[in-house]
Amino acid sequence: MRSLALVLALLGSLLGVSRAQLMMDETVVLQTTKGDIELGFFADVAPVTTAHILDLFKRGAYDTNHFFRVDRGFVAQIADVVGGRRAPLDAYQRLTARDKVPGEFQTKVLHTRGILSMGRYDDPDSGTSSFSILLGNAPHLDGKYTVFGKVLQGDETLRAMEEMPTKREGMFVMPTERIEIQSTYVKNKQKDGHAGTGECEGRLEEAQHRIDGLLTELHKIRQTRLPG
């Protein structure tokens, strides 16, 4: 029975790996007045939204923008780049800034702390450039707002934001001090020598082969050790 328990434990571990979300090779670093935050993007959960947000970051559209909302335990929300920046948008940035993305709703990845969730109005297809970083679990948003990534580093920056004085204006809890995104840059894990999406896919395929082998071994153990 010890062999059976070992196989089951390994199988559970590998199944957990196979269910993990694939991350894109590109990440984004926000350099804010409260510290840095690195964002990662899911490769397959919301492809249209992810491509749009990454394009805006590559165009420098979020530079001099700010977190207009910090609701402790709920969300830290970045303003729309149209109107949220101190610097005016140039023609190249404006080409994408007003584009809308469709709602890509799902329940595979839930709204938990660190998740990136697209902002929108009542129209489910009205997302443009405003998005939130979850500061806690928000199951009431699941399946209603587009999840497209998560925070990879910078939880200490989020906690510093949560400690700031706030004021309420209508439905929004807003910091009394401007939290500015001073600059941003895009990193590429493959170019920097880290594992990329292709390597992750290879690891998942290898894990699947190991799972298949463990299932076969489990079947053999059941035949020899269990009655009937």
C-alpha positions in Angstrom: 0.0 0.0 0.0 3.0 2.3 0.5 3.7 2.0 -3.3 0.1 2.9 -4.0 0.3 6.0 -1.8 3.5 7.1 -3.4 2.1 6.8 -6.9 -1.1 8.7 -5.9 1.0 11.5 -4.4 3.2 11.8 -7.5 0.1 11.7 -9.7 -1.5 14.5 -7.8 1.6 16.6 -8.0 1.9 16.2 -11.8 -1.7 16.9 -12.4 -1.2 20.1 -10.5 1.6 21.0 -12.9 -0.4 20.2 -15.9 -3.3 22.5 -14.7 -1.0 25.5 -14.2 -1.6 28.4 -16.5 1.0 29.0 -19.2 2.6 32.4 -18.9 3.8 34.5 -21.8 7.5 35.1 -22.3 7.0 38.9 -22.1 6.4 40.5 -18.7 6.0 44.2 -17.8 7.6 46.2 -15.0 5.8 49.2 -13.6 8.1 51.7 -11.8 5.8 53.5 -9.5 6.2 56.1 -6.8 5.6 53.3 -4.2 7.9 50.8 -5.8 8.1 48.3 -8.7 5.5 45.8 -9.8 6.2 43.1 -12.4 3.2 41.8 -14.3 2.9 38.4 -16.1 0.3 37.6 -18.7 -1.6 34.3 -19.3 -0.9 32.9 -22.8 -4.3 31.4 -23.4 -7.0 32.8 -21.0 -7.7 36.2 -22.7 -5.5 36.5 -25.9 -7.2 39.6 -27.3 -7.1 41.6 -24.1 -3.5 40.5 -23.4 -2.3 41.5 -26.9 -4.0 44.9 -26.5 -2.6 45.7 -23.1 0.9 44.6 -24.1 0.7 46.8 -27.2 -0.2 49.8 -25.0 2.8 49.1 -22.7 5.2 48.7 -25.7 3.9 52.1 -26.9 4.7 53.7 -23.5 1.0 54.5 -23.1 1.0 53.8 -19.3 4.0 56.1 -18.5 2.9 59.0 -16.2 -0.5 57.3 -15.7 -1.6 56.5 -12.1 -3.6 54.3 -9.8 -6.7 56.3 -9.3 -8.3 53.8 -7.0 -6.9 51.8 -4.0 -9.6 49.9 -2.1 -7.8 47.9 0.5 -8.5 44.2 0.3 -10.3 44.6 -3.0 -8.5 46.3 -6.0 -5.9 48.8 -7.0 -7.1 50.2 -10.3 -5.0 51.9 -13.0 -6.7 54.8 -14.8 -7.6 54.8 -18.5 -4.5 56.1 -20.4 -6.8 58.6 -22.1 -7.1 61.3 -19.4 -5.1 59.4 -16.7 -1.6 60.4 -17.9 0.2 63.6 -17.0 2.0 63.6 -20.4 -0.3 63.9 -23.5 -0.7 60.9 -25.8 1.1 61.3 -29.1 -0.5 60.1 -32.4 1.2 56.7 -32.3 -0.2 56.0 -28.8 -3.7 57.3 -29.7 -4.0 54.7 -32.5 -4.5 52.1 -29.8 -5.5 54.0 -26.7 -9.2 54.2 -27.6 -9.5 50.6 -28.9 -12.1 48.5 -27.2 -11.6 44.8 -26.4 -14.4 42.1 -26.1 -15.2 40.5 -22.8 -13.2 37.3 -22.5 -15.0 35.9 -19.5 -14.2 32.5 -18.0 -14.1 30.7 -14.6 -10.9 28.7 -15.0 -8.8 31.5 -13.4 -10.5 33.2 -10.5 -10.3 36.7 -9.0 -7.7 36.3 -6.2 -5.0 38.6 -4.8 -2.5 39.6 -7.5 -4.8 38.8 -10.5 -5.1 41.4 -13.3 -8.7 42.1 -14.3 -9.8 44.3 -17.1 -12.0 47.4 -16.3 -15.2 48.0 -18.2 -18.6 49.8 -18.2 -21.9 48.0 -18.3 -21.3 47.0 -21.8 -19.2 43.7 -21.5 -17.2 44.8 -24.6 -16.2 48.2 -23.4 -12.8 47.6 -22.0 -10.1 50.0 -23.2 -6.9 50.4 -21.0 -8.0 50.7 -17.4 -7.4 47.5 -15.4 -7.3 46.4 -11.7 -4.8 44.4 -9.6 -6.8 42.4 -7.1 -5.8 43.0 -3.5 -8.0 40.2 -2.2 -10.4 37.5 -3.3 -13.4 38.8 -5.2 -15.5 35.8 -6.3 -18.4 38.1 -7.3 -16.2 39.2 -10.3 -15.6 35.7 -11.6 -17.1 35.2 -15.1 -18.1 38.9 -15.3 -14.7 40.6 -15.8 -11.8 39.5 -18.0 -8.8 38.0 -16.2 -5.6 38.2 -18.2 -2.5 38.0 -16.0 -1.1 38.3 -12.5 1.5 40.0 -10.4 4.8 38.2 -10.5 6.7 40.5 -8.1 5.9 43.6 -6.1 3.4 42.5 -3.4 5.3 44.8 -1.0 4.5 47.7 -3.3 0.8 46.8 -3.2 0.9 46.6 0.6 2.5 50.1 0.7 -0.4 51.3 -1.5 -2.9 49.8 0.8 -1.5 51.7 3.8 -2.0 55.1 2.2 -4.7 57.5 3.3 -7.8 57.3 1.1 -11.0 59.2 0.5 -14.3 58.0 -0.9 -15.8 59.6 -4.0 -19.1 57.9 -5.0 -18.4 54.2 -5.4 -14.6 54.6 -5.5 -12.1 54.6 -2.7 -9.2 56.8 -3.9 -5.7 57.6 -2.5 -5.3 61.1 -1.3 -1.8 61.1 -2.8 -1.2 60.5 -6.5 0.4 57.0 -7.1 2.1 57.6 -10.4 3.5 55.0 -12.8 6.7 56.9 -13.6 7.8 54.5 -16.3 7.3 51.0 -17.6 9.4 48.5 -19.6 8.8 45.1 -21.2 11.0 42.1 -20.4 11.4 39.0 -22.6 12.3 35.8 -20.7 13.6 34.0 -23.7 16.0 36.9 -24.6 17.1 37.2 -21.0 18.0 33.5 -20.9 15.0 32.2 -18.9 12.5 29.5 -19.7 10.0 30.6 -22.3 6.5 29.4 -23.3 7.9 26.8 -25.6 10.0 25.2 -22.9 7.0 25.3 -20.5 5.0 23.4 -23.1 7.7 20.8 -23.4 7.8 20.4 -19.6 4.0 20.0 -19.6 4.2 17.3 -22.4 6.9 15.5 -20.4 4.7 15.7 -17.3 1.8 14.2 -19.3 3.9 11.3 -20.3 4.9 10.7 -16.7 1.2 10.9 -15.7 0.4 8.2 -18.3 3.1 6.0 -17.0 2.0 6.4 -13.4 -1.6 5.6 -14.3 -0.4 2.4 -15.9 1.6 1.5 -12.8 -1.4 2.4 -10.6 -3.6 0.1 -12.6 -1.0 -2.8 -12.1 -0.9 -2.1 -8.4 -4.7 -2.2 -8.1 -4.8 -5.5 -10.0 -2.2 -7.2 -7.7 -3.2 -5.7 -4.3 -6.9 -5.2 -4.4 -9.5 -8.0 -4.4 -11.6 -8.7 -7.5 
